[in-house]
Amino acid sequence: MQLFDWVVLIATLLFIVIYGAWKTKGSKNVEDFILGGNETPWYVVGLSVMATQASAITFLSTPGQAYHDGMGFVQFYFGLPIAMVVICVTFIPIYHKYKVYTAYEYLEERFDLKTRSLAALLFLFQRGLGTGLTIYAPAIILSAILGWNLTIMNIIIGVLVIIYTFSGGTKAVNVTQKQQMFVIMSGMLITFFLILHYLPNDMTFTNALHIAGANDKMNIVSFSTDPEEKYTFWSGITGGFFLALAYFGTDQSQVGRYLSGKSVRESQMGLIMNGLLKVPMQFFILLTGVMVFVFFQFNPVPLNFNPNNKIIVEKSQYKGEYHTLEKKLDGLSEDKKVINLLYIDQLNQDYDNPILRKELVALSNKEKDLRDRAKEIILKADSNSETNDKDYVFFHFILNYLPKGLIGLLLAVIISAAMSSTASGLNALASTTAIDIYKRNLKEEKSEKHYLNATKFFTLVWGIIAILFACIGTLFENLIQLVNIIGSIFYGTVLGIFLVGFYIKKVHAKAIFSSAIFSQLAIFIIYYFAIYIYPSGEEKLGYLWLNFIGAILTIAISLLLQWTIFRKQKDLIIG
């Protein structure tokens, strides 16, 4: 980090915070604060929806995911465009018809206060965790790479977001997310083309794809029916569809973005924009990670991308063992470079040499073996170490290979993305707490000013809670997976409640409330026994299926309970 990088980083972040607070100060009432006065045009709705989902985790973890596992993660998003259509046709018109501030208000209209409160509490719990994670994700990487104190980083990111979210509510979130998306996509595009520029001179983009393909990084679609495989076409089109339907249709952090639209049509156009652009955007981010993999076929790589692990080993009795593996990896890196250059030469002659391709795979397997042995040494040095380094891959490239100024811009990208998702989360948490819990349970009516101040107060409270969650967080196998696992555990049940409310008019409050409780408990049990207790990569069920199972369980049990209630009532009448 040079002086110019610091100038770029600080100037970018200060501009976003000051502009957001200045442009949107002075909300007059709750409607202004929560719905932005319903003045948001469709393209801002679309950008805001995209920015809310595109957290720092997306730009830290996704390239690392692609570096290690290839393009297959893109299948996670295959159900998203279909979910956008369903939400546009059903969810948005109903929310606007009832003139709701939050998605959960509808549930009281359709069922009762208990059901509304249950859905709101499930949302508050999982979004509270998720919002803390959007702060923690960039903070832990920045602190590890740059040597900054983790707690201070959590506090800085959290406070920056609280300032403008407290000041302007939904309007501030929407306004700042335009700038944040510009910074984010500009930084990613510049980085992508720089990676291509850094590749050997006689190497084309097509050659790079061939090298990635030879190392099994370009397996985009899998039609496997194995439930243990995390990412397949089927899990994406079903589990991914249900997750997207729940997230964009029932999660207030997203619902709040398009409820602020000028009209039903503007809200729908914003979501359709997200449906059209989201999969290509994620494909591009994954492809950037694959190109980082290709780049490191010609450049030296560390045994473990997490610099903390190197420090731990250097202070232990195992550093000699580790240095031996580093020397072997250095030799292997040279071999990889030679074989890859030969492979490119053959490709330029329109010949995909199968012998060289096999050699590339063999060298990759040897490198993987060295990395696995390095992880064993790290764990011997400190059994509490996090040996998984997927989230550090892209950051390692940024800090070691990007020119001055661009490092500051990419750090601004990561922190901007964190601020974007965190702001949406805080705004949604505060809105839901104020409207669905606080206002609904007050026995006496208060003024608009009172509820506005209450919403601002809850913004501050949830900001502090999110920072505390971030400060006690722990790194998981991959941060982007952790966020989606948390969502998958809760979203299915909440989605099931909404789907019954929208489409099955015969099911009443008692049946849906009981089925939701049972379904959520069942998902906890399924997650524990099929996913949690197994080591990474050995799960008996891909976590995406939890969304599908939770929704179907809620719907099926509510129908069964309602039928039972109906039968009992019929018997009483006959008797």
Backbone torsions as a table, in degrees:
resi	resn	phi	psi	omega
1	MET	NA	111.2	176.7
2	GLN	-93.3	172.0	-179.1
3	LEU	-56.3	-41.7	-178.7
4	PHE	-62.5	-37.6	177.5
5	ASP	-62.3	-42.4	179.5
6	TRP	-64.5	-39.8	178.9
7	VAL	-62.1	-46.9	179.8
8	VAL	-61.7	-46.2	-177.9
9	LEU	-62.4	-53.6	-175.3
10	ILE	-66.1	-42.3	-178.8
11	ALA	-63.1	-41.8	-179.6
12	THR	-63.3	-47.1	-176.8
13	LEU	-69.1	-41.5	179.8
14	LEU	-65.0	-38.3	178.7
15	PHE	-60.7	-45.2	-178.3
16	ILE	-62.9	-46.1	-177.4
17	VAL	-66.8	-49.3	-176.7
18	ILE	-67.0	-42.9	179.8
19	TYR	-62.4	-44.3	-179.4
20	GLY	-63.2	-43.1	-179.5
21	ALA	-69.8	-40.2	-177.5
22	TRP	-72.0	-43.3	-173.7
23	LYS	-68.4	-25.8	-169.8
24	THR	-124.3	14.8	-177.1
25	LYS	-68.6	153.2	172.9
26	GLY	84.7	46.9	173.7
27	SER	-63.3	134.0	-175.8
28	LYS	-83.3	-33.0	-176.0
29	ASN	-152.5	-178.7	-177.8
30	VAL	-63.0	-40.5	-179.6
31	GLU	-60.3	-41.3	177.5
32	ASP	-62.9	-44.2	-174.6
33	PHE	-72.4	-41.0	-174.8
34	ILE	-90.1	-40.2	-176.3
35	LEU	-105.8	3.1	179.2
36	GLY	62.3	24.5	179.9
37	GLY	70.2	13.8	-177.7
38	ASN	50.5	48.6	-178.2
39	GLU	-116.6	5.6	-172.1
40	THR	-80.7	123.5	177.1
41	PRO	-72.4	162.1	-171.7
42	TRP	-59.5	-39.9	-177.0
43	TYR	-69.1	-31.3	175.6
44	VAL	-71.9	-38.9	174.3
45	VAL	-56.5	-47.9	-179.3
46	GLY	-61.1	-46.1	179.7
47	LEU	-64.7	-39.9	-178.7
48	SER	-65.6	-41.9	177.4
49	VAL	-61.9	-44.2	179.7
50	MET	-65.8	-43.1	-178.1
51	ALA	-66.6	-35.1	178.9
52	THR	-61.7	-41.9	-179.4
53	GLN	-79.4	-32.3	-176.1
54	ALA	-81.3	74.1	-178.8
55	SER	-78.6	176.4	176.3
56	ALA	-57.6	-30.3	179.9
57	ILE	-60.1	-37.2	178.4
58	THR	-58.2	-44.3	-173.1
59	PHE	-88.6	-12.4	173.9
60	LEU	-93.9	-48.0	-170.8
61	SER	-86.2	-37.4	-173.6
62	THR	-62.6	-46.8	176.4
63	PRO	-60.7	-37.6	177.5
64	GLY	-66.9	-36.9	175.7
65	GLN	-59.9	-45.5	-179.9
66	ALA	-68.1	-37.6	179.4
67	TYR	-57.4	-43.8	-176.9
68	HIS	-86.0	-41.8	-169.5
69	ASP	-116.6	-3.4	177.5
70	GLY	86.3	-161.9	-170.4
71	MET	-84.5	-4.0	-172.7
72	GLY	-58.6	-24.6	-178.6
73	PHE	-62.4	-22.0	-178.9
74	VAL	-61.3	-24.0	179.4
75	GLN	-62.9	-23.4	176.4
76	PHE	-54.5	-30.3	-173.9
77	TYR	-98.1	3.1	-174.4
78	PHE	-63.2	-30.9	-179.0
79	GLY	-82.6	-9.1	-173.4
80	LEU	-63.7	-47.9	-179.5
81	PRO	-59.5	-37.9	178.5
82	ILE	-65.1	-41.2	178.9
83	ALA	-61.6	-37.5	179.7
84	MET	-62.2	-40.0	179.4
85	VAL	-64.1	-45.7	-180.0
86	VAL	-60.6	-44.1	-179.5
87	ILE	-64.2	-41.5	-179.9
88	CYS	-63.8	-38.1	-176.6
89	VAL	-77.2	-40.3	-172.2
90	THR	-108.1	-56.8	-169.3
91	PHE	-65.5	-52.9	-173.0
92	ILE	-60.5	-48.4	178.9
93	PRO	-59.0	-37.4	-179.9
94	ILE	-68.8	-44.2	178.9
95	TYR	-60.0	-42.4	-179.7
96	HIS	-70.1	-35.4	179.0
97	LYS	-59.8	-42.1	-177.8
98	TYR	-87.8	-2.8	178.5
99	LYS	51.6	51.6	-175.9
100	VAL	-86.0	151.3	170.7
101	TYR	-84.8	-36.7	179.2
102	THR	-129.6	160.2	-179.7
103	ALA	-61.6	-31.5	-171.0
104	TYR	-77.9	-17.5	174.3
105	GLU	-58.5	-38.6	-179.7
106	TYR	-57.6	-36.6	-175.0
107	LEU	-65.2	-29.8	176.2
108	GLU	-72.7	-37.9	176.5
109	GLU	-60.7	-40.8	-175.8
110	ARG	-84.7	-39.0	-177.1
111	PHE	-117.8	-96.4	179.2
112	ASP	-160.1	179.1	-177.5
113	LEU	-63.6	-37.6	-179.3
114	LYS	-60.1	-44.5	-179.0
115	THR	-66.5	-43.0	176.9
116	ARG	-59.0	-46.6	-177.7
117	SER	-65.5	-39.7	179.3
118	LEU	-61.7	-49.5	179.9
119	ALA	-61.5	-41.4	179.8
120	ALA	-63.4	-42.1	-179.5
121	LEU	-67.8	-40.0	176.1
122	LEU	-60.8	-41.8	177.6
123	PHE	-63.3	-47.4	-177.1
124	LEU	-60.1	-39.0	-178.8
125	PHE	-67.2	-52.0	-175.3
126	GLN	-73.3	-35.7	179.8
127	ARG	-73.7	-31.1	174.5
128	GLY	-60.9	-45.7	175.8
129	LEU	-62.7	-46.7	-177.3
130	GLY	-62.4	-39.0	-179.4
131	THR	-68.6	-39.1	174.5
132	GLY	-60.4	-37.3	-179.0
133	LEU	-69.3	-33.0	179.0
134	THR	-68.0	-23.9	172.9
135	ILE	-81.9	-44.1	-173.8
136	TYR	-66.3	-37.5	-174.7
137	ALA	-56.8	-56.3	179.1
138	PRO	-70.1	-31.6	-176.8
139	ALA	-63.0	-43.4	-176.7
140	ILE	-69.0	-35.1	178.9
141	ILE	-71.6	-46.2	179.5
142	LEU	-60.3	-41.9	-178.7
143	SER	-67.3	-37.6	-179.0
144	ALA	-70.7	-42.4	-175.5
145	ILE	-77.5	-43.1	-172.6
146	LEU	-97.7	-7.5	179.1
147	GLY	79.6	17.1	178.8
148	TRP	-81.7	151.8	178.1
149	ASN	-67.6	127.6	-174.7
150	LEU	-61.6	-45.5	-178.6
151	THR	-62.7	-42.4	179.0
152	ILE	-63.7	-39.5	178.4
153	MET	-62.8	-44.3	177.6
154	ASN	-57.5	-44.5	-177.6
155	ILE	-67.3	-42.9	-179.0
156	ILE	-60.8	-50.3	-179.0
157	ILE	-62.5	-44.9	-179.4
158	GLY	-61.9	-44.5	-177.7
159	VAL	-66.7	-41.6	178.2
160	LEU	-56.1	-42.9	-179.3
161	VAL	-69.7	-43.5	-178.3
162	ILE	-58.3	-38.1	-175.0
163	ILE	-55.5	-55.2	-175.0
164	TYR	-85.1	-25.1	176.7
165	THR	-70.1	-39.9	176.4
166	PHE	-63.4	-38.3	-175.5
167	SER	-72.0	-47.1	-169.9
168	GLY	-122.7	-1.7	177.7
169	GLY	60.0	-139.0	-175.8
170	THR	-59.7	-39.0	179.6
171	LYS	-60.0	-43.2	179.7
172	ALA	-64.6	-40.9	178.5
173	VAL	-61.6	-48.3	-178.4
174	ASN	-63.5	-44.7	-177.6
175	VAL	-64.6	-46.1	-177.4
176	THR	-71.0	-29.0	-177.7
177	GLN	-69.0	-22.9	173.5
178	LYS	-63.0	-48.9	179.1
179	GLN	-65.2	-40.5	-177.8
180	GLN	-63.8	-42.3	178.7
181	MET	-64.7	-36.1	177.2
182	PHE	-63.9	-46.8	178.9
183	VAL	-61.9	-44.8	-176.7
184	ILE	-61.1	-54.0	-174.6
185	MET	-71.3	-33.8	176.3
186	SER	-61.7	-47.3	-179.8
187	GLY	-61.3	-42.3	-179.0
188	MET	-68.3	-40.6	179.4
189	LEU	-65.0	-45.0	178.8
190	ILE	-60.7	-43.6	-179.9
191	THR	-62.5	-43.3	-179.5
192	PHE	-58.4	-48.5	-177.8
193	PHE	-71.5	-28.4	174.5
194	LEU	-67.0	-38.9	177.5
195	ILE	-59.2	-46.5	179.2
196	LEU	-62.0	-37.5	179.0
197	HIS	-65.9	-33.3	-177.8
198	TYR	-77.0	-14.6	179.8
199	LEU	-69.3	158.6	-180.0
200	PRO	-50.4	145.8	-170.6
201	ASN	-57.6	-36.1	-176.4
202	ASP	-89.7	14.0	-175.7
203	MET	-101.8	122.1	178.3
204	THR	-90.0	168.5	176.7
205	PHE	-62.1	-36.8	177.7
206	THR	-62.8	-40.9	176.4
207	ASN	-59.3	-43.6	-179.5
208	ALA	-60.5	-41.5	178.2
209	LEU	-64.0	-37.2	177.7
210	HIS	-62.7	-43.8	179.0
211	ILE	-63.2	-43.3	177.7
212	ALA	-61.9	-42.8	179.9
213	GLY	-64.1	-38.1	178.9
214	ALA	-63.2	-25.2	179.5
215	ASN	-100.7	19.1	176.9
216	ASP	61.6	32.6	178.5
217	LYS	-96.7	-7.7	-175.7
218	MET	-110.1	20.8	175.9
219	ASN	-80.1	87.3	-170.7
220	ILE	-76.7	-42.5	-174.7
221	VAL	-121.8	130.5	174.5
222	SER	-121.1	128.1	178.2
223	PHE	-100.0	21.1	178.8
224	SER	-62.2	142.8	177.4
225	THR	-102.4	11.3	179.6
226	ASP	-71.2	116.9	-177.7
227	PRO	-65.9	-18.0	179.8
228	GLU	-78.6	-17.9	179.9
229	GLU	-78.2	123.4	-171.7
230	LYS	-66.4	-46.6	-172.0
231	TYR	-120.9	109.0	176.1
232	THR	-136.1	168.8	176.1
233	PHE	-57.6	-40.7	-175.3
234	TRP	-71.6	-40.8	178.9
235	SER	-69.0	-32.8	179.3
236	GLY	-71.4	-40.7	-175.0
237	ILE	-79.4	-18.4	177.6
238	THR	-108.8	-69.1	179.8
239	GLY	-60.0	-43.0	178.7
240	GLY	-64.5	-37.2	177.1
241	PHE	-62.9	-47.6	-178.9
242	PHE	-66.4	-38.0	177.3
243	LEU	-63.9	-45.6	179.8
244	ALA	-65.8	-39.3	179.4
245	LEU	-63.0	-41.6	179.4
246	ALA	-70.8	-44.9	-175.6
247	TYR	-66.1	-51.6	-177.1
248	PHE	-80.7	-22.6	-175.8
249	GLY	-96.5	-25.2	-174.6
250	THR	-129.9	-11.7	179.6
251	ASP	-84.0	119.5	-173.7
252	GLN	-60.9	-25.8	178.3
253	SER	-62.8	-28.2	175.7
254	GLN	-97.1	-42.0	-179.9
255	VAL	-57.4	-40.2	178.8
256	GLY	-61.3	-28.6	179.5
257	ARG	-67.4	-46.1	-176.0
258	TYR	-91.9	-14.0	171.7
259	LEU	-67.7	-19.6	179.5
260	SER	-82.6	-1.2	179.6
261	GLY	-63.4	155.4	-177.1
262	LYS	-63.6	-30.0	-177.2
263	SER	-157.7	174.2	175.6
264	VAL	-57.1	-44.8	-178.0
265	ARG	-63.1	-42.6	-179.8
266	GLU	-64.1	-41.1	177.5
267	SER	-62.7	-43.7	-179.5
268	GLN	-64.5	-42.8	179.9
269	MET	-64.0	-37.4	177.4
270	GLY	-62.8	-42.4	179.3
271	LEU	-69.6	-38.7	177.0
272	ILE	-62.2	-38.3	175.3
273	MET	-57.9	-44.3	177.7
274	ASN	-62.5	-43.0	-179.8
275	GLY	-62.3	-35.3	-178.7
276	LEU	-77.5	-33.0	-172.1
277	LEU	-100.0	-21.4	-171.8
278	LYS	-64.6	-48.0	-178.2
279	VAL	-64.2	-46.3	175.8
280	PRO	-59.3	-38.1	179.1
281	MET	-63.0	-46.0	180.0
282	GLN	-67.1	-37.4	176.4
283	PHE	-58.9	-44.3	-179.6
284	PHE	-64.0	-42.4	-179.9
285	ILE	-65.2	-41.8	176.3
286	LEU	-64.0	-40.9	179.4
287	LEU	-63.5	-34.4	175.1
288	THR	-60.6	-42.6	176.9
289	GLY	-63.3	-38.5	177.8
290	VAL	-65.5	-39.3	178.5
291	MET	-67.7	-31.9	173.5
292	VAL	-63.1	-40.2	176.1
293	PHE	-59.4	-46.6	179.8
294	VAL	-62.7	-41.9	178.6
295	PHE	-56.1	-42.3	-177.6
296	PHE	-77.9	-0.4	169.9
297	GLN	-75.9	-16.2	-178.0
298	PHE	-118.4	3.5	-178.1
299	ASN	-137.5	152.4	-177.7
300	PRO	-64.5	145.6	178.5
301	VAL	-125.5	151.8	175.5
302	PRO	-77.0	160.0	175.1
303	LEU	-63.8	-35.7	177.2
304	ASN	-141.2	129.5	-174.1
305	PHE	-73.1	-17.4	178.3
306	ASN	-79.5	110.1	-175.6
307	PRO	-63.8	-24.8	178.4
308	ASN	-61.2	-35.7	-178.5
309	ASN	-66.9	-35.6	176.7
310	LYS	-63.5	-42.0	179.5
311	ILE	-63.7	-42.5	-179.7
312	ILE	-60.5	-45.9	-178.0
313	VAL	-67.0	-40.0	-178.4
314	GLU	-61.1	-26.7	-179.7
315	LYS	-91.0	1.4	-175.2
316	SER	-109.8	175.1	179.2
317	GLN	-76.9	-4.8	-175.5
318	TYR	-98.7	9.0	-174.7
319	LYS	-65.5	-32.3	176.9
320	GLY	-62.9	-43.6	177.3
321	GLU	-60.5	-42.3	-178.6
322	TYR	-66.9	-41.6	179.6
323	HIS	-63.0	-35.8	177.3
324	THR	-61.4	-43.3	178.1
325	LEU	-65.9	-35.8	178.8
326	GLU	-63.8	-39.8	178.2
327	LYS	-65.1	-39.8	177.6
328	LYS	-64.2	-39.5	179.2
329	LEU	-66.7	-38.1	177.4
330	ASP	-60.6	-43.9	177.8
331	GLY	-64.0	-41.0	179.3
332	LEU	-65.0	-36.4	178.7
333	SER	-62.8	-39.7	177.0
334	GLU	-65.0	-43.0	177.8
335	ASP	-61.3	-42.9	179.3
336	LYS	-59.7	-43.8	-178.6
337	LYS	-61.2	-44.3	-178.8
338	VAL	-64.0	-49.0	-177.3
339	ILE	-65.5	-39.3	179.0
340	ASN	-65.2	-38.6	177.6
341	LEU	-65.7	-40.1	175.7
342	LEU	-63.2	-41.1	-179.7
343	TYR	-62.9	-42.0	177.7
344	ILE	-62.1	-43.3	179.5
345	ASP	-58.0	-41.3	178.5
346	GLN	-68.1	-39.6	179.2
347	LEU	-63.9	-37.2	178.0
348	ASN	-65.3	-19.3	175.4
349	GLN	-98.2	17.4	178.6
350	ASP	60.7	37.8	179.0
351	TYR	-133.3	114.6	177.6
352	ASP	-87.8	91.5	-172.2
353	ASN	-67.1	113.4	-177.2
354	PRO	-67.1	-29.0	-179.9
355	ILE	-68.5	-46.1	178.9
356	LEU	-66.3	-35.8	178.0
357	ARG	-60.8	-43.6	178.0
358	LYS	-64.3	-36.6	179.0
359	GLU	-66.2	-38.1	177.3
360	LEU	-61.8	-43.9	179.4
361	VAL	-63.7	-41.6	-180.0
362	ALA	-62.8	-41.6	179.2
363	LEU	-66.5	-38.4	177.7
364	SER	-63.7	-39.5	178.0
365	ASN	-65.5	-38.9	177.5
366	LYS	-64.2	-41.1	178.7
367	GLU	-63.6	-43.3	178.3
368	LYS	-59.7	-40.6	178.8
369	ASP	-63.0	-42.4	178.2
370	LEU	-63.3	-40.5	179.7
371	ARG	-65.4	-40.1	178.6
372	ASP	-64.7	-39.5	177.8
373	ARG	-67.5	-35.5	177.1
374	ALA	-63.8	-39.3	178.3
375	LYS	-62.2	-38.5	178.2
376	GLU	-63.1	-41.2	179.1
377	ILE	-65.7	-41.8	179.0
378	ILE	-60.2	-42.6	179.6
379	LEU	-68.2	-32.8	176.4
380	LYS	-68.1	-35.4	179.4
381	ALA	-70.7	-36.3	178.6
382	ASP	-156.3	109.5	-175.2
383	SER	-66.2	-16.3	179.5
384	ASN	-92.2	2.4	-178.5
385	SER	-67.9	147.3	173.6
386	GLU	-94.5	105.8	-174.6
387	THR	-83.0	-20.6	178.0
388	ASN	-68.3	129.9	-173.9
389	ASP	-123.6	19.0	-178.3
390	LYS	-57.2	-39.1	-174.9
391	ASP	-75.2	-5.7	-177.3
392	TYR	-105.6	-8.8	-174.1
393	VAL	-60.4	-54.2	-175.3
394	PHE	-66.3	-37.7	178.7
395	PHE	-64.4	-38.7	177.4
396	HIS	-59.5	-43.9	179.0
397	PHE	-63.8	-45.1	-178.4
398	ILE	-57.3	-49.5	-173.1
399	LEU	-74.4	-27.3	-173.7
400	ASN	-100.7	-17.1	-172.6
401	TYR	-129.4	-10.9	-179.7
402	LEU	-86.9	150.1	-179.3
403	PRO	-72.9	167.1	178.9
404	LYS	-57.2	145.1	180.0
405	GLY	89.7	-45.6	-179.7
406	LEU	-73.0	-28.5	174.8
407	ILE	-61.9	-45.9	178.0
408	GLY	-61.3	-38.9	179.5
409	LEU	-65.8	-42.8	-179.1
410	LEU	-68.2	-36.0	174.4
411	LEU	-65.6	-37.1	175.8
412	ALA	-64.2	-36.8	176.1
413	VAL	-58.5	-49.1	-176.4
414	ILE	-65.0	-46.0	-179.0
415	ILE	-71.1	-36.6	176.6
416	SER	-60.7	-43.7	179.1
417	ALA	-63.2	-39.3	177.4
418	ALA	-62.9	-45.3	-179.4
419	MET	-63.9	-39.0	-179.0
420	SER	-60.6	-52.9	-179.2
421	SER	-67.7	-39.0	-179.5
422	THR	-64.8	-41.2	179.5
423	ALA	-61.8	-45.2	178.2
424	SER	-62.3	-41.6	179.6
425	GLY	-62.5	-47.3	-179.5
426	LEU	-63.2	-43.2	179.7
427	ASN	-61.4	-41.0	180.0
428	ALA	-70.6	-42.3	179.3
429	LEU	-62.2	-43.6	180.0
430	ALA	-66.2	-43.6	-179.7
431	SER	-61.5	-46.5	-178.4
432	THR	-66.1	-42.0	179.5
433	THR	-64.0	-44.1	-177.2
434	ALA	-69.6	-44.4	-172.6
435	ILE	-87.1	-47.1	-172.8
436	ASP	-85.4	-27.0	-177.8
437	ILE	-107.9	-57.6	-173.3
438	TYR	-70.0	-59.4	-175.7
439	LYS	-62.4	-42.0	-175.2
440	ARG	-66.9	-25.7	-176.8
441	ASN	-102.9	3.8	173.8
442	LEU	-78.0	135.1	-176.7
443	LYS	-82.8	-25.0	179.9
444	GLU	-116.0	146.4	-177.5
445	GLU	-74.3	138.6	178.7
446	LYS	-116.4	170.8	-178.9
447	SER	-77.8	163.5	176.9
448	GLU	-59.8	-38.6	179.4
449	LYS	-60.6	-39.7	179.6
450	HIS	-62.0	-46.5	-178.1
451	TYR	-70.7	-31.8	174.8
452	LEU	-63.2	-47.2	178.4
453	ASN	-64.6	-36.0	178.3
454	ALA	-64.3	-42.6	179.1
455	THR	-63.6	-41.3	177.2
456	LYS	-64.2	-41.3	179.0
457	PHE	-61.0	-44.9	179.7
458	PHE	-67.5	-28.3	173.6
459	THR	-60.9	-45.8	178.7
460	LEU	-64.6	-44.4	-179.4
461	VAL	-61.1	-48.7	-179.3
462	TRP	-67.7	-30.0	175.3
463	GLY	-62.1	-44.1	178.4
464	ILE	-65.9	-42.1	179.0
465	ILE	-62.3	-42.9	179.6
466	ALA	-62.1	-40.6	178.1
467	ILE	-63.9	-41.5	178.7
468	LEU	-64.2	-42.5	175.4
469	PHE	-57.9	-44.0	-178.7
470	ALA	-62.8	-38.1	-177.0
471	CYS	-70.7	-23.0	-179.6
472	ILE	-109.0	10.7	-178.1
473	GLY	-68.7	161.8	173.9
474	THR	-132.1	144.8	-178.2
475	LEU	-70.6	137.9	179.6
476	PHE	-105.2	-175.6	179.7
477	GLU	-53.7	-43.4	179.7
478	ASN	-157.9	126.4	-171.2
479	LEU	-61.1	-39.2	-178.8
480	ILE	-65.9	-31.4	175.9
481	GLN	-70.4	-39.2	-179.0
482	LEU	-61.5	-44.5	178.6
483	VAL	-58.6	-44.8	-177.7
484	ASN	-73.1	-29.2	176.0
485	ILE	-67.7	-45.2	177.7
486	ILE	-57.5	-45.1	178.4
487	GLY	-63.3	-43.4	-177.2
488	SER	-63.2	-30.8	-180.0
489	ILE	-67.0	-35.6	-173.7
490	PHE	-105.9	-30.1	-170.3
491	TYR	-64.9	-36.5	-175.9
492	GLY	-58.4	-46.0	-179.6
493	THR	-63.3	-48.1	-179.3
494	VAL	-62.6	-42.8	178.4
495	LEU	-61.5	-42.1	178.4
496	GLY	-56.2	-41.3	178.4
497	ILE	-60.5	-47.1	-178.1
498	PHE	-67.1	-41.1	-179.5
499	LEU	-63.1	-40.2	175.7
500	VAL	-63.0	-44.2	179.6
501	GLY	-60.1	-41.5	-177.7
502	PHE	-75.8	-41.3	-165.8
503	TYR	-112.8	-20.2	-175.0
504	ILE	-120.2	87.7	-171.8
505	LYS	-70.0	-18.5	-176.5
506	LYS	-77.7	-17.4	-179.8
507	VAL	-83.2	129.5	-176.7
508	HIS	-107.3	-177.7	-169.1
509	ALA	-59.2	-47.9	-175.4
510	LYS	-60.1	-42.9	-178.3
511	ALA	-67.1	-44.8	-176.5
512	ILE	-70.2	-37.4	180.0
513	PHE	-63.8	-47.4	-179.5
514	SER	-64.9	-40.7	-179.2
515	SER	-66.9	-35.8	178.9
516	ALA	-65.3	-42.5	177.6
517	ILE	-61.2	-48.7	-178.9
518	PHE	-62.5	-45.3	-178.8
519	SER	-60.5	-44.6	-178.5
520	GLN	-64.5	-41.0	177.3
521	LEU	-63.5	-40.1	179.5
522	ALA	-63.4	-40.1	179.7
523	ILE	-65.3	-40.1	175.8
524	PHE	-57.6	-44.9	-178.6
525	ILE	-66.6	-45.6	179.3
526	ILE	-61.2	-45.2	179.6
527	TYR	-59.9	-44.0	-176.6
528	TYR	-64.8	-49.3	-172.7
529	PHE	-83.0	-23.5	-177.1
530	ALA	-102.8	-17.6	-175.3
531	ILE	-129.2	-56.3	-169.3
532	TYR	-61.9	-44.4	-172.4
533	ILE	-77.2	-6.7	179.8
534	TYR	-96.6	145.0	176.6
535	PRO	-62.5	160.6	-178.8
536	SER	-53.7	133.8	177.6
537	GLY	86.8	-6.5	-177.8
538	GLU	-116.4	15.4	-179.4
539	GLU	-59.6	149.1	179.6
540	LYS	-87.1	-8.0	-178.2
541	LEU	-152.2	130.2	174.5
542	GLY	-65.5	135.5	-172.3
543	TYR	-63.1	-23.4	179.6
544	LEU	-59.9	-29.6	-178.0
545	TRP	-67.8	-18.3	179.0
546	LEU	-61.1	-34.4	178.5
547	ASN	-62.7	-47.4	-179.9
548	PHE	-64.2	-47.2	-177.8
549	ILE	-63.0	-45.0	-178.8
550	GLY	-60.9	-44.9	-179.2
551	ALA	-66.2	-46.6	-178.4
552	ILE	-65.0	-41.2	177.8
553	LEU	-60.0	-46.3	-179.1
554	THR	-60.6	-45.0	-179.0
555	ILE	-65.7	-49.0	-175.1
556	ALA	-64.6	-44.0	-178.2
557	ILE	-68.8	-37.2	178.6
558	SER	-63.9	-39.0	177.4
559	LEU	-64.9	-42.4	179.4
560	LEU	-64.1	-45.4	-179.7
561	LEU	-65.5	-41.2	179.8
562	GLN	-64.9	-38.5	177.3
563	TRP	-63.6	-41.0	178.5
564	THR	-63.2	-44.9	178.4
565	ILE	-61.4	-43.6	179.7
566	PHE	-61.1	-42.8	-179.3
567	ARG	-63.6	-41.5	180.0
568	LYS	-64.2	-43.1	179.0
569	GLN	-63.6	-39.1	179.8
570	LYS	-65.1	-42.2	179.4
571	ASP	-63.4	-38.5	179.7
572	LEU	-65.6	-39.7	179.7
573	ILE	-65.4	-44.6	179.7
574	ILE	-65.0	-42.1	-178.7
575	GLY	-66.2	NA	NA
